[in-house]
């Protein structure tokens, strides 16, 4: 259950950073932080998410679907 909450939280964090980068790209204000800061955060969140899912599968917390054939 906790793993699902963490995954949903990471996905929400990724979407938030994506939209923050979009607004910064559209406003083009030199005083605000650059767009790459938010894109980098989104990338790191996706790396953490993939590693978390792989560890969950390897430890048996997550059971993947069986093969379709």
N, CA, C and O atoms as a Tripos MOL2 file, in Angstrom:
@<TRIPOS>MOLECULE
protein
  276   275    69     0     0
PROTEIN
NO_CHARGES

@<TRIPOS>ATOM
      1 N           0.8120   -1.1890    0.0000 N.3       1 UNK1
      2 CA          0.0000    0.0000    0.0000 C.3       1 UNK1
      3 C           0.8600    1.2590    0.0000 C.2       1 UNK1
      4 O           0.5680    2.2250   -0.7050 O.2       1 UNK1
      5 N           1.9320    1.2350    0.8070 N.am      2 UNK2
      6 CA          2.7990    2.4090    0.8650 C.3       2 UNK2
      7 C           3.4900    2.6570   -0.4700 C.2       2 UNK2
      8 O           3.7320    3.8010   -0.8530 O.2       2 UNK2
      9 N           3.8010    1.5820   -1.1660 N.am      3 UNK3
     10 CA          4.4730    1.7190   -2.4540 C.3       3 UNK3
     11 C           3.5760    2.4260   -3.4590 C.2       3 UNK3
     12 O           4.0500    3.2330   -4.2590 O.2       3 UNK3
     13 N           2.2800    2.1260   -3.4220 N.am      4 UNK4
     14 CA          1.3450    2.7890   -4.3260 C.3       4 UNK4
     15 C           1.2560    4.2790   -4.0340 C.2       4 UNK4
     16 O           1.1780    5.0920   -4.9550 O.2       4 UNK4
     17 N           1.2670    4.6360   -2.7670 N.am      5 UNK5
     18 CA          1.2110    6.0500   -2.3880 C.3       5 UNK5
     19 C           2.4700    6.7740   -2.8370 C.2       5 UNK5
     20 O           2.3970    7.9090   -3.3090 O.2       5 UNK5
     21 N           3.6230    6.1320   -2.6970 N.am      6 UNK6
     22 CA          4.8840    6.7410   -3.1330 C.3       6 UNK6
     23 C           4.8940    6.9080   -4.6470 C.2       6 UNK6
     24 O           5.3210    7.9480   -5.1490 O.2       6 UNK6
     25 N           4.4310    5.9020   -5.3800 N.am      7 UNK7
     26 CA          4.3960    5.9750   -6.8480 C.3       7 UNK7
     27 C           3.4610    7.0960   -7.3040 C.2       7 UNK7
     28 O           3.8090    7.8640   -8.2010 O.2       7 UNK7
     29 N           2.2930    7.1940   -6.7030 N.am      8 UNK8
     30 CA          1.3500    8.2530   -7.0740 C.3       8 UNK8
     31 C           1.9290    9.6240   -6.7290 C.2       8 UNK8
     32 O           1.7660   10.5760   -7.4920 O.2       8 UNK8
     33 N           2.6020    9.7260   -5.5880 N.am      9 UNK9
     34 CA          3.2320   10.9870   -5.2050 C.3       9 UNK9
     35 C           4.3310   11.3890   -6.1790 C.2       9 UNK9
     36 O           4.4360   12.5600   -6.5460 O.2       9 UNK9
     37 N           5.1480   10.4350   -6.6000 N.am     10 UNK10
     38 CA          6.2040   10.7350   -7.5680 C.3      10 UNK10
     39 C           5.6260   11.1490   -8.9250 C.2      10 UNK10
     40 O           6.1490   12.0530   -9.5760 O.2      10 UNK10
     41 N           4.5530   10.4880   -9.3440 N.am     11 UNK11
     42 CA          3.9210   10.8650  -10.6140 C.3      11 UNK11
     43 C           3.3240   12.2710  -10.5350 C.2      11 UNK11
     44 O           3.4220   13.0470  -11.4860 O.2      11 UNK11
     45 N           2.7080   12.5920   -9.4010 N.am     12 UNK12
     46 CA          2.1580   13.9430   -9.2250 C.3      12 UNK12
     47 C           3.2840   14.9830   -9.2010 C.2      12 UNK12
     48 O           3.1300   16.0730   -9.7530 O.2      12 UNK12
     49 N           4.4050   14.6530   -8.5700 N.am     13 UNK13
     50 CA          5.5600   15.5530   -8.5440 C.3      13 UNK13
     51 C           6.1080   15.7840   -9.9440 C.2      13 UNK13
     52 O           6.5160   16.8960  -10.2780 O.2      13 UNK13
     53 N           6.1170   14.7290  -10.7690 N.am     14 UNK14
     54 CA          6.5870   14.8600  -12.1420 C.3      14 UNK14
     55 C           5.6740   15.7690  -12.9550 C.2      14 UNK14
     56 O           6.1540   16.6150  -13.7100 O.2      14 UNK14
     57 N           4.3800   15.6040  -12.8100 N.am     15 UNK15
     58 CA          3.4290   16.4450  -13.5470 C.3      15 UNK15
     59 C           3.5340   17.8940  -13.0920 C.2      15 UNK15
     60 O           3.4780   18.8090  -13.9130 O.2      15 UNK15
     61 N           3.6860   18.1060  -11.7920 N.am     16 UNK16
     62 CA          3.8370   19.4660  -11.2560 C.3      16 UNK16
     63 C           5.0680   20.1520  -11.8590 C.2      16 UNK16
     64 O           4.9880   21.2970  -12.3050 O.2      16 UNK16
     65 N           6.2000   19.4520  -11.8700 N.am     17 UNK17
     66 CA          7.4190   20.0420  -12.4210 C.3      17 UNK17
     67 C           7.3100   20.2680  -13.9240 C.2      17 UNK17
     68 O           7.8910   21.2170  -14.4520 O.2      17 UNK17
     69 N           6.5770   19.4130  -14.6100 N.am     18 UNK18
     70 CA          6.3830   19.5970  -16.0390 C.3      18 UNK18
     71 C           5.6200   20.8920  -16.3190 C.2      18 UNK18
     72 O           5.9900   21.6550  -17.2120 O.2      18 UNK18
     73 N           4.5590   21.1340  -15.5580 N.am     19 UNK19
     74 CA          3.7850   22.3530  -15.7710 C.3      19 UNK19
     75 C           4.5180   23.6000  -15.2950 C.2      19 UNK19
     76 O           4.3390   24.6740  -15.8710 O.2      19 UNK19
     77 N           5.3430   23.4790  -14.2510 N.am     20 UNK20
     78 CA          6.1480   24.6300  -13.8240 C.3      20 UNK20
     79 C           7.1300   25.0280  -14.9240 C.2      20 UNK20
     80 O           7.3180   26.2130  -15.1980 O.2      20 UNK20
     81 N           7.7510   24.0350  -15.5470 N.am     21 UNK21
     82 CA          8.6740   24.3100  -16.6420 C.3      21 UNK21
     83 C           7.9380   24.9310  -17.8250 C.2      21 UNK21
     84 O           8.4790   25.8050  -18.5040 O.2      21 UNK21
     85 N           6.7140   24.4870  -18.0730 N.am     22 UNK22
     86 CA          5.9240   25.0460  -19.1680 C.3      22 UNK22
     87 C           5.6240   26.5190  -18.9320 C.2      22 UNK22
     88 O           5.7520   27.3310  -19.8480 O.2      22 UNK22
     89 N           5.2260   26.8740  -17.7100 N.am     23 UNK23
     90 CA          4.9200   28.2710  -17.4170 C.3      23 UNK23
     91 C           6.1650   29.1460  -17.4750 C.2      23 UNK23
     92 O           6.0980   30.2880  -17.9280 O.2      23 UNK23
     93 N           7.2950   28.6220  -17.0230 N.am     24 UNK24
     94 CA          8.5340   29.3930  -17.0900 C.3      24 UNK24
     95 C           8.9590   29.5750  -18.5420 C.2      24 UNK24
     96 O           9.4600   30.6370  -18.9120 O.2      24 UNK24
     97 N           8.7650   28.5560  -19.3620 N.am     25 UNK25
     98 CA          9.1250   28.6590  -20.7790 C.3      25 UNK25
     99 C           8.2660   29.7240  -21.4630 C.2      25 UNK25
    100 O           8.7630   30.4670  -22.3090 O.2      25 UNK25
    101 N           6.9970   29.8030  -21.1080 N.am     26 UNK26
    102 CA          6.1110   30.7690  -21.7520 C.3      26 UNK26
    103 C           6.3440   32.2010  -21.2780 C.2      26 UNK26
    104 O           6.2050   33.1340  -22.0680 O.2      26 UNK26
    105 N           6.6930   32.3950  -20.0100 N.am     27 UNK27
    106 CA          6.8890   33.7490  -19.4930 C.3      27 UNK27
    107 C           8.2520   34.3220  -19.8540 C.2      27 UNK27
    108 O           8.3680   35.5200  -20.1080 O.2      27 UNK27
    109 N           9.2740   33.4920  -19.8820 N.am     28 UNK28
    110 CA         10.6260   33.8960  -20.2670 C.3      28 UNK28
    111 C          11.1310   35.0470  -19.3950 C.2      28 UNK28
    112 O          11.6210   36.0520  -19.9110 O.2      28 UNK28
    113 N          11.0110   34.8990  -18.0760 N.am     29 UNK29
    114 CA         11.4640   35.9000  -17.1210 C.3      29 UNK29
    115 C          12.8830   35.5500  -16.6660 C.2      29 UNK29
    116 O          13.0900   34.4740  -16.1060 O.2      29 UNK29
    117 N          13.8690   36.4310  -16.8910 N.am     30 UNK30
    118 CA         15.2450   36.0850  -16.5240 C.3      30 UNK30
    119 C          15.4880   36.0410  -15.0180 C.2      30 UNK30
    120 O          16.4910   35.4740  -14.5820 O.2      30 UNK30
    121 N          14.6090   36.6180  -14.2180 N.am     31 UNK31
    122 CA         14.8070   36.6210  -12.7680 C.3      31 UNK31
    123 C          14.3730   35.3090  -12.1130 C.2      31 UNK31
    124 O          14.8180   34.9990  -11.0080 O.2      31 UNK31
    125 N          13.5300   34.5530  -12.7630 N.am     32 UNK32
    126 CA         13.0540   33.2730  -12.2190 C.3      32 UNK32
    127 C          14.0750   32.1760  -12.5390 C.2      32 UNK32
    128 O          14.9220   32.3510  -13.4150 O.2      32 UNK32
    129 N          13.9940   31.0380  -11.8220 N.am     33 UNK33
    130 CA         14.9180   29.9330  -12.1400 C.3      33 UNK33
    131 C          14.6570   29.3850  -13.5480 C.2      33 UNK33
    132 O          13.5630   29.5210  -14.0960 O.2      33 UNK33
    133 N          15.6720   28.7790  -14.0990 N.am     34 UNK34
    134 CA         15.5570   28.3190  -15.4840 C.3      34 UNK34
    135 C          14.6740   27.0840  -15.5890 C.2      34 UNK34
    136 O          14.3990   26.4040  -14.6010 O.2      34 UNK34
    137 N          14.2490   26.8220  -16.7920 N.am     35 UNK35
    138 CA         13.3690   25.6940  -17.0690 C.3      35 UNK35
    139 C          14.0820   24.3680  -16.8220 C.2      35 UNK35
    140 O          13.4390   23.3800  -16.4700 O.2      35 UNK35
    141 N          15.3930   24.3360  -17.0020 N.am     36 UNK36
    142 CA         16.1320   23.0840  -16.8480 C.3      36 UNK36
    143 C          16.1110   22.5810  -15.4110 C.2      36 UNK36
    144 O          16.2500   21.3800  -15.1780 O.2      36 UNK36
    145 N          15.9400   23.4700  -14.4550 N.am     37 UNK37
    146 CA         15.8530   23.0510  -13.0550 C.3      37 UNK37
    147 C          14.6480   22.1260  -12.8500 C.2      37 UNK37
    148 O          14.7570   21.0950  -12.1850 O.2      37 UNK37
    149 N          13.5250   22.4940  -13.4140 N.am     38 UNK38
    150 CA         12.3080   21.7080  -13.2290 C.3      38 UNK38
    151 C          12.3160   20.4520  -14.0900 C.2      38 UNK38
    152 O          11.7990   19.4130  -13.6770 O.2      38 UNK38
    153 N          12.8920   20.5380  -15.2690 N.am     39 UNK39
    154 CA         13.0070   19.3520  -16.1160 C.3      39 UNK39
    155 C          13.9690   18.3460  -15.4770 C.2      39 UNK39
    156 O          13.7390   17.1390  -15.5530 O.2      39 UNK39
    157 N          15.0340   18.8300  -14.8520 N.am     40 UNK40
    158 CA         15.9640   17.9520  -14.1490 C.3      40 UNK40
    159 C          15.3190   17.2650  -12.9630 C.2      40 UNK40
    160 O          15.5740   16.0880  -12.7070 O.2      40 UNK40
    161 N          14.4720   18.0030  -12.2280 N.am     41 UNK41
    162 CA         13.7410   17.3930  -11.1220 C.3      41 UNK41
    163 C          12.8050   16.2990  -11.6250 C.2      41 UNK41
    164 O          12.6650   15.2480  -11.0000 O.2      41 UNK41
    165 N          12.1760   16.5590  -12.7460 N.am     42 UNK42
    166 CA         11.2620   15.5660  -13.3320 C.3      42 UNK42
    167 C          12.0300   14.3160  -13.7570 C.2      42 UNK42
    168 O          11.5580   13.1960  -13.5640 O.2      42 UNK42
    169 N          13.1980   14.5100  -14.3270 N.am     43 UNK43
    170 CA         14.0210   13.3810  -14.7460 C.3      43 UNK43
    171 C          14.4760   12.5590  -13.5430 C.2      43 UNK43
    172 O          14.4370   11.3290  -13.5860 O.2      43 UNK43
    173 N          14.9030   13.2180  -12.4830 N.am     44 UNK44
    174 CA         15.3430   12.4940  -11.2920 C.3      44 UNK44
    175 C          14.1840   11.7420  -10.6360 C.2      44 UNK44
    176 O          14.3740   10.6410  -10.1190 O.2      44 UNK44
    177 N          12.9960   12.3250  -10.6560 N.am     45 UNK45
    178 CA         11.8310   11.6400  -10.0970 C.3      45 UNK45
    179 C          11.5040   10.3930  -10.9080 C.2      45 UNK45
    180 O          11.1190    9.3710  -10.3400 O.2      45 UNK45
    181 N          11.6510   10.4610  -12.2290 N.am     46 UNK46
    182 CA         11.3720    9.2880  -13.0500 C.3      46 UNK46
    183 C          12.4250    8.1990  -12.8430 C.2      46 UNK46
    184 O          12.1010    7.0120  -12.8890 O.2      46 UNK46
    185 N          13.6710    8.5870  -12.6190 N.am     47 UNK47
    186 CA         14.7220    7.5990  -12.3380 C.3      47 UNK47
    187 C          14.4450    6.9120  -10.9990 C.2      47 UNK47
    188 O          14.5710    5.6930  -10.8850 O.2      47 UNK47
    189 N          14.0720    7.6920   -9.9960 N.am     48 UNK48
    190 CA         13.7400    7.1170   -8.6910 C.3      48 UNK48
    191 C          12.5390    6.1860   -8.8070 C.2      48 UNK48
    192 O          12.5010    5.1340   -8.1690 O.2      48 UNK48
    193 N          11.5730    6.5670   -9.6090 N.am     49 UNK49
    194 CA         10.3760    5.7440   -9.7900 C.3      49 UNK49
    195 C          10.7140    4.4040  -10.4430 C.2      49 UNK49
    196 O          10.2220    3.3640  -10.0050 O.2      49 UNK49
    197 N          11.5370    4.4180  -11.4720 N.am     50 UNK50
    198 CA         11.9220    3.1710  -12.1480 C.3      50 UNK50
    199 C          12.7200    2.2700  -11.2070 C.2      50 UNK50
    200 O          12.4930    1.0610  -11.1580 O.2      50 UNK50
    201 N          13.6520    2.8620  -10.4620 N.am     51 UNK51
    202 CA         14.4430    2.0670   -9.5170 C.3      51 UNK51
    203 C          13.5550    1.4890   -8.4210 C.2      51 UNK51
    204 O          13.7290    0.3380   -8.0200 O.2      51 UNK51
    205 N          12.6080    2.2810   -7.9370 N.am     52 UNK52
    206 CA         11.6870    1.8130   -6.9090 C.3      52 UNK52
    207 C          10.8220    0.6600   -7.4190 C.2      52 UNK52
    208 O          10.5980   -0.3130   -6.7000 O.2      52 UNK52
    209 N          10.3390    0.7680   -8.6490 N.am     53 UNK53
    210 CA          9.5400   -0.3130   -9.2230 C.3      53 UNK53
    211 C          10.3700   -1.5750   -9.4460 C.2      53 UNK53
    212 O           9.8900   -2.6820   -9.2010 O.2      53 UNK53
    213 N          11.5950   -1.4220   -9.9030 N.am     54 UNK54
    214 CA         12.4610   -2.5900  -10.0970 C.3      54 UNK54
    215 C          12.7790   -3.2730   -8.7680 C.2      54 UNK54
    216 O          12.7700   -4.5010   -8.6820 O.2      54 UNK54
    217 N          13.0590   -2.4830   -7.7350 N.am     55 UNK55
    218 CA         13.3140   -3.0730   -6.4220 C.3      55 UNK55
    219 C          12.0690   -3.7650   -5.8780 C.2      55 UNK55
    220 O          12.1670   -4.8100   -5.2340 O.2      55 UNK55
    221 N          10.9070   -3.1890   -6.1350 N.am     56 UNK56
    222 CA          9.6670   -3.8230   -5.6990 C.3      56 UNK56
    223 C           9.4210   -5.1470   -6.3890 C.2      56 UNK56
    224 O           8.9370   -6.0930   -5.7670 O.2      56 UNK56
    225 N           9.7480   -5.2230   -7.6660 N.am     57 UNK57
    226 CA          9.5820   -6.4790   -8.4020 C.3      57 UNK57
    227 C          10.6000   -7.5140   -7.9400 C.2      57 UNK57
    228 O          10.2620   -8.6850   -7.7750 O.2      57 UNK57
    229 N          11.8460   -7.0900   -7.7300 N.am     58 UNK58
    230 CA         12.8850   -8.0330   -7.3160 C.3      58 UNK58
    231 C          12.6610   -8.5640   -5.9070 C.2      58 UNK58
    232 O          12.9860   -9.7180   -5.6280 O.2      58 UNK58
    233 N          12.1130   -7.7480   -5.0180 N.am     59 UNK59
    234 CA         11.8770   -8.2090   -3.6480 C.3      59 UNK59
    235 C          10.5620   -8.9450   -3.4930 C.2      59 UNK59
    236 O          10.3290   -9.5750   -2.4610 O.2      59 UNK59
    237 N           9.7000   -8.8800   -4.4880 N.am     60 UNK60
    238 CA          8.4420   -9.6010   -4.4270 C.3      60 UNK60
    239 C           7.2810   -8.7820   -3.9040 C.2      60 UNK60
    240 O           6.1790   -9.3090   -3.7530 O.2      60 UNK60
    241 N           7.4990   -7.5120   -3.6240 N.am     61 UNK61
    242 CA          6.4120   -6.6510   -3.1570 C.3      61 UNK61
    243 C           5.3960   -6.4300   -4.2810 C.2      61 UNK61
    244 O           4.1870   -6.3910   -4.0510 O.2      61 UNK61
    245 N           5.9120   -6.2900   -5.4870 N.am     62 UNK62
    246 CA          5.0660   -6.1170   -6.6730 C.3      62 UNK62
    247 C           5.1340   -7.4090   -7.4690 C.2      62 UNK62
    248 O           6.2200   -7.9250   -7.7330 O.2      62 UNK62
    249 N           3.9790   -7.9290   -7.8500 N.am     63 UNK63
    250 CA          3.9650   -9.1120   -8.7090 C.3      63 UNK63
    251 C           3.5130   -8.6830  -10.0980 C.2      63 UNK63
    252 O           2.3820   -8.2270  -10.2670 O.2      63 UNK63
    253 N           4.3750   -8.8220  -11.0860 N.am     64 UNK64
    254 CA          3.9880   -8.4260  -12.4420 C.3      64 UNK64
    255 C           2.9740   -9.4060  -13.0310 C.2      64 UNK64
    256 O           2.8250  -10.5310  -12.5560 O.2      64 UNK64
    257 N           2.2990   -8.9630  -14.0510 N.am     65 UNK65
    258 CA          1.3440   -9.8360  -14.7440 C.3      65 UNK65
    259 C           2.0910  -10.9880  -15.4100 C.2      65 UNK65
    260 O           3.2130  -10.8100  -15.8840 O.2      65 UNK65
    261 N           1.4700  -12.1700  -15.4480 N.am     66 UNK66
    262 CA          2.1250  -13.2840  -16.1240 C.3      66 UNK66
    263 C           2.1700  -13.0570  -17.6280 C.2      66 UNK66
    264 O           1.4650  -12.2010  -18.1640 O.2      66 UNK66
    265 N           2.9870  -13.8150  -18.2790 N.am     67 UNK67
    266 CA          3.0930  -13.6860  -19.7320 C.3      67 UNK67
    267 C           1.7660  -14.0350  -20.3890 C.2      67 UNK67
    268 O           1.0460  -14.9080  -19.9050 O.2      67 UNK67
    269 N           1.4320  -13.3560  -21.4960 N.am     68 UNK68
    270 CA          0.1340  -13.6110  -22.1240 C.3      68 UNK68
    271 C           0.0650  -14.9210  -22.8880 C.2      68 UNK68
    272 O          -1.0200  -15.3220  -23.3090 O.2      68 UNK68
    273 N           1.1710  -15.5890  -23.0760 N.am     69 UNK69
    274 CA          1.1310  -16.8490  -23.8320 C.3      69 UNK69
    275 C           1.5630  -18.0040  -22.9840 C.2      69 UNK69
    276 O           1.5910  -19.1410  -23.4560 O.2      69 UNK69
@<TRIPOS>BOND
     1     1     2 1
     2     2     3 1
     3     3     4 2
     4     3     5 am
     5     5     6 1
     6     6     7 1
     7     7     8 2
     8     7     9 am
     9     9    10 1
    10    10    11 1
    11    11    12 2
    12    11    13 am
    13    13    14 1
    14    14    15 1
    15    15    16 2
    16    15    17 am
    17    17    18 1
    18    18    19 1
    19    19    20 2
    20    19    21 am
    21    21    22 1
    22    22    23 1
    23    23    24 2
    24    23    25 am
    25    25    26 1
    26    26    27 1
    27    27    28 2
    28    27    29 am
    29    29    30 1
    30    30    31 1
    31    31    32 2
    32    31    33 am
    33    33    34 1
    34    34    35 1
    35    35    36 2
    36    35    37 am
    37    37    38 1
    38    38    39 1
    39    39    40 2
    40    39    41 am
    41    41    42 1
    42    42    43 1
    43    43    44 2
    44    43    45 am
    45    45    46 1
    46    46    47 1
    47    47    48 2
    48    47    49 am
    49    49    50 1
    50    50    51 1
    51    51    52 2
    52    51    53 am
    53    53    54 1
    54    54    55 1
    55    55    56 2
    56    55    57 am
    57    57    58 1
    58    58    59 1
    59    59    60 2
    60    59    61 am
    61    61    62 1
    62    62    63 1
    63    63    64 2
    64    63    65 am
    65    65    66 1
    66    66    67 1
    67    67    68 2
    68    67    69 am
    69    69    70 1
    70    70    71 1
    71    71    72 2
    72    71    73 am
    73    73    74 1
    74    74    75 1
    75    75    76 2
    76    75    77 am
    77    77    78 1
    78    78    79 1
    79    79    80 2
    80    79    81 am
    81    81    82 1
    82    82    83 1
    83    83    84 2
    84    83    85 am
    85    85    86 1
    86    86    87 1
    87    87    88 2
    88    87    89 am
    89    89    90 1
    90    90    91 1
    91    91    92 2
    92    91    93 am
    93    93    94 1
    94    94    95 1
    95    95    96 2
    96    95    97 am
    97    97    98 1
    98    98    99 1
    99    99   100 2
   100    99   101 am
   101   101   102 1
   102   102   103 1
   103   103   104 2
   104   103   105 am
   105   105   106 1
   106   106   107 1
   107   107   108 2
   108   107   109 am
   109   109   110 1
   110   110   111 1
   111   111   112 2
   112   111   113 am
   113   113   114 1
   114   114   115 1
   115   115   116 2
   116   115   117 am
   117   117   118 1
   118   118   119 1
   119   119   120 2
   120   119   121 am
   121   121   122 1
   122   122   123 1
   123   123   124 2
   124   123   125 am
   125   125   126 1
   126   126   127 1
   127   127   128 2
   128   127   129 am
   129   129   130 1
   130   130   131 1
   131   131   132 2
   132   131   133 am
   133   133   134 1
   134   134   135 1
   135   135   136 2
   136   135   137 am
   137   137   138 1
   138   138   139 1
   139   139   140 2
   140   139   141 am
   141   141   142 1
   142   142   143 1
   143   143   144 2
   144   143   145 am
   145   145   146 1
   146   146   147 1
   147   147   148 2
   148   147   149 am
   149   149   150 1
   150   150   151 1
   151   151   152 2
   152   151   153 am
   153   153   154 1
   154   154   155 1
   155   155   156 2
   156   155   157 am
   157   157   158 1
   158   158   159 1
   159   159   160 2
   160   159   161 am
   161   161   162 1
   162   162   163 1
   163   163   164 2
   164   163   165 am
   165   165   166 1
   166   166   167 1
   167   167   168 2
   168   167   169 am
   169   169   170 1
   170   170   171 1
   171   171   172 2
   172   171   173 am
   173   173   174 1
   174   174   175 1
   175   175   176 2
   176   175   177 am
   177   177   178 1
   178   178   179 1
   179   179   180 2
   180   179   181 am
   181   181   182 1
   182   182   183 1
   183   183   184 2
   184   183   185 am
   185   185   186 1
   186   186   187 1
   187   187   188 2
   188   187   189 am
   189   189   190 1
   190   190   191 1
   191   191   192 2
   192   191   193 am
   193   193   194 1
   194   194   195 1
   195   195   196 2
   196   195   197 am
   197   197   198 1
   198   198   199 1
   199   199   200 2
   200   199   201 am
   201   201   202 1
   202   202   203 1
   203   203   204 2
   204   203   205 am
   205   205   206 1
   206   206   207 1
   207   207   208 2
   208   207   209 am
   209   209   210 1
   210   210   211 1
   211   211   212 2
   212   211   213 am
   213   213   214 1
   214   214   215 1
   215   215   216 2
   216   215   217 am
   217   217   218 1
   218   218   219 1
   219   219   220 2
   220   219   221 am
   221   221   222 1
   222   222   223 1
   223   223   224 2
   224   223   225 am
   225   225   226 1
   226   226   227 1
   227   227   228 2
   228   227   229 am
   229   229   230 1
   230   230   231 1
   231   231   232 2
   232   231   233 am
   233   233   234 1
   234   234   235 1
   235   235   236 2
   236   235   237 am
   237   237   238 1
   238   238   239 1
   239   239   240 2
   240   239   241 am
   241   241   242 1
   242   242   243 1
   243   243   244 2
   244   243   245 am
   245   245   246 1
   246   246   247 1
   247   247   248 2
   248   247   249 am
   249   249   250 1
   250   250   251 1
   251   251   252 2
   252   251   253 am
   253   253   254 1
   254   254   255 1
   255   255   256 2
   256   255   257 am
   257   257   258 1
   258   258   259 1
   259   259   260 2
   260   259   261 am
   261   261   262 1
   262   262   263 1
   263   263   264 2
   264   263   265 am
   265   265   266 1
   266   266   267 1
   267   267   268 2
   268   267   269 am
   269   269   270 1
   270   270   271 1
   271   271   272 2
   272   271   273 am
   273   273   274 1
   274   274   275 1
   275   275   276 2
@<TRIPOS>SUBSTRUCTURE
     1 UNK1         2 RESIDUE 1 A UNK
     2 UNK2         6 RESIDUE 1 A UNK
     3 UNK3        10 RESIDUE 1 A UNK
     4 UNK4        14 RESIDUE 1 A UNK
     5 UNK5        18 RESIDUE 1 A UNK
     6 UNK6        22 RESIDUE 1 A UNK
     7 UNK7        26 RESIDUE 1 A UNK
     8 UNK8        30 RESIDUE 1 A UNK
     9 UNK9        34 RESIDUE 1 A UNK
    10 UNK10       38 RESIDUE 1 A UNK
    11 UNK11       42 RESIDUE 1 A UNK
    12 UNK12       46 RESIDUE 1 A UNK
    13 UNK13       50 RESIDUE 1 A UNK
    14 UNK14       54 RESIDUE 1 A UNK
    15 UNK15       58 RESIDUE 1 A UNK
    16 UNK16       62 RESIDUE 1 A UNK
    17 UNK17       66 RESIDUE 1 A UNK
    18 UNK18       70 RESIDUE 1 A UNK
    19 UNK19       74 RESIDUE 1 A UNK
    20 UNK20       78 RESIDUE 1 A UNK
    21 UNK21       82 RESIDUE 1 A UNK
    22 UNK22       86 RESIDUE 1 A UNK
    23 UNK23       90 RESIDUE 1 A UNK
    24 UNK24       94 RESIDUE 1 A UNK
    25 UNK25       98 RESIDUE 1 A UNK
    26 UNK26      102 RESIDUE 1 A UNK
    27 UNK27      106 RESIDUE 1 A UNK
    28 UNK28      110 RESIDUE 1 A UNK
    29 UNK29      114 RESIDUE 1 A UNK
    30 UNK30      118 RESIDUE 1 A UNK
    31 UNK31      122 RESIDUE 1 A UNK
    32 UNK32      126 RESIDUE 1 A UNK
    33 UNK33      130 RESIDUE 1 A UNK
    34 UNK34      134 RESIDUE 1 A UNK
    35 UNK35      138 RESIDUE 1 A UNK
    36 UNK36      142 RESIDUE 1 A UNK
    37 UNK37      146 RESIDUE 1 A UNK
    38 UNK38      150 RESIDUE 1 A UNK
    39 UNK39      154 RESIDUE 1 A UNK
    40 UNK40      158 RESIDUE 1 A UNK
    41 UNK41      162 RESIDUE 1 A UNK
    42 UNK42      166 RESIDUE 1 A UNK
    43 UNK43      170 RESIDUE 1 A UNK
    44 UNK44      174 RESIDUE 1 A UNK
    45 UNK45      178 RESIDUE 1 A UNK
    46 UNK46      182 RESIDUE 1 A UNK
    47 UNK47      186 RESIDUE 1 A UNK
    48 UNK48      190 RESIDUE 1 A UNK
    49 UNK49      194 RESIDUE 1 A UNK
    50 UNK50      198 RESIDUE 1 A UNK
    51 UNK51      202 RESIDUE 1 A UNK
    52 UNK52      206 RESIDUE 1 A UNK
    53 UNK53      210 RESIDUE 1 A UNK
    54 UNK54      214 RESIDUE 1 A UNK
    55 UNK55      218 RESIDUE 1 A UNK
    56 UNK56      222 RESIDUE 1 A UNK
    57 UNK57      226 RESIDUE 1 A UNK
    58 UNK58      230 RESIDUE 1 A UNK
    59 UNK59      234 RESIDUE 1 A UNK
    60 UNK60      238 RESIDUE 1 A UNK
    61 UNK61      242 RESIDUE 1 A UNK
    62 UNK62      246 RESIDUE 1 A UNK
    63 UNK63      250 RESIDUE 1 A UNK
    64 UNK64      254 RESIDUE 1 A UNK
    65 UNK65      258 RESIDUE 1 A UNK
    66 UNK66      262 RESIDUE 1 A UNK
    67 UNK67      266 RESIDUE 1 A UNK
    68 UNK68      270 RESIDUE 1 A UNK
    69 UNK69      274 RESIDUE 1 A UNK
